[in-house]
Amino acid sequence: MDNLEEDLTCSVCYSLFSDPRVLPCSHTFCKTCLDNLLQVSTNYSIWRPLRLPLKCPNCRSVVELPPAGVDALPTNVSLRAIVEKYQMDSEPRPPSCPEHHRQPLNMYCIQDRQLICGLCLTVGQHHGHPVDDLQAAFIREKLTPSQLLKRLSEERWAQVEMTLNFATLKSSPVIKEVNQFFQTLEVVLAGKRQACLDALDKAGAEVLRAYDPLIHQVKELQEEQLDLVSLGSSVEDEDSPLVFLEKVHLFRERVEEFIKTPLPSVMTLSVTPRAAEYLQQHWPVVTIGSLEEAPVPKVSSSSFSWEDEHFKKKKKFVCLANASSPKKNKTKKYSCFDCVRS
């Protein structure tokens, strides 16, 4: 079809031939195109008046036209018929029925709301259905939306709003109760969390109080040792024999006294129970019903020295594995690693 359209196109205007006329050189052009070419040619020509010169756009040969001009040229009847047939074939055709070959869909089935052909109505699946012309059905239903909108009167709209307000009021208490329940749950959880953090802060304060004296003693020993090192350097730089001997004597006494000073014993503090182990052991079994009774550890610490021979007799651990609610203590007991070890 593309090649055919190219053959049916005028070489001057590049459109389909319109009223095609044949020149004496056998080339064909649109009548309007030839009129325009002739107008330009006669304006710049000194040809004798009885003949009108025209140069063919294809072969460039000059042809003479009678005084009547382009109207006197013969019409290419065959080419005009081919162009008209081509234009008719190029126009969009109505859709055909997918079930019946080459049958146009020219009827509208009111029951199934779709286009059908004549065979669909007589022998097909739409047999006996009410039909109408598509355009007629369109015009008839054109006013239907406005009629349906009229049915949505103000009274009906007021009823809808009243029903909506009623449903909203009914659902509000439910939402309020749910929010109140979970807010209470959040308060309980926040209280348990704060109680655990307070217990850890208390244990940390006890550890600091236990180690502060030891740190103070160690710092005093460090300062004494630095003083002795400085004193020893000054003794080495002394040039006077008498003064040197006196300083050496004093330096020896201080060094001997410093060496005899016992070092403070290092204490090891044990904080029980471990927070992570405690939570993993007790909290997985806590349900919402017993959340308020969930145990909170009362952390304490005990100090001991690895050099103390009576360590096992003096040490006191407070096992909090059983630090649960009173109800649970009556029914079940737990043991921690420290209890098993002791």
Phi, psi and omega in degrees: 000325180293319178294322178295319179296325177295322178289336181264017183254135177289137183281356179263307183261352179057036174234169177300145182302134175238114185053064185293135178238145185257128175279164177301337178277006176080004176272147186246140178216166176292148179298318180296321179295319179293323177299317180294319178294321180293323179298317179292321183292319182287335180290333183243028183236149175246029182294155179298143191294339182283345179233140180253119182281146177209128179266127181293129180294340182268302184265354177065015177275146181269125179245154180255130179255148176295168182302334179292346176079217185293332181298336181279348180286146180288148178275137176278088187296317182297316180294322179296321179294321179295319179297316180296319178295321179295320179294323178293319179291334182279343180292144180296133179265153177296149181297147180260159183288132179289341182265330182238116189299129174062021175263122184288146176274089187244011178226152181248119178279115183291324183290314183264355177054055177204161179283140179223167176257178181295323179291328177298325182282325186271314185236356184267195185286352178259020182298128179084358180282148175290136182233166178201167174287142184299315181294321179295319178295323178296315180294321181294321182271001183297325182271357183298316180302318180294324178293323178291325178294327179295330180291338176276071185285172179296325179296317178296320180296321178296321178296320179296316180295322179296318178296320179296316179297321179296315180295323179295317179295324180291326183276340183298313179301325179297314179297320180297318180295319180296315179298319180295321180298312183286332174295319176297319178297320179295321179296318180296315180296319179297322178295318178296319179297315181294324178296319178295318179294322178296321179296320178292321177297321179296318178295321178297321178295321178296321178296318179296318179296326181287326185267344182301313178299320180297317180296321179296317179296317181296321179294322177297319178296321178297317179295320178297318180295320178296322177296320179294321178296318179294320179295319179298323178293321179291326178294320180296331182272357182287132182262333182283125182299317183294313179294321180299315181296322179294317180293323179296321179297313180295320181296321180296317180298318182291322179294317179298319180294321181293321181292326180285344180292122182289143176284143179295141179288141181276123180267148175245122180263133178246119179256119181234148351276169175290135187299313183296316180295321181296315180295319180293331183278323189254321190285334177300335181269000181280126176257172180297325181295327182253021184294321180293339180262009180298138185289147174240124184292137172259091189284136174223168181228155176226144184249149176203163178244137179295340181272352182282121181289334181262030184300313185294332179281326186272333187292143179224113177259140173256103182281122181254014177296335179263008182282070178243191181291157180301327181295320182286328180295332181285335188254333187211141177240148180241161177227144179253177183295322181294322179295319180295322182293323181278000000 
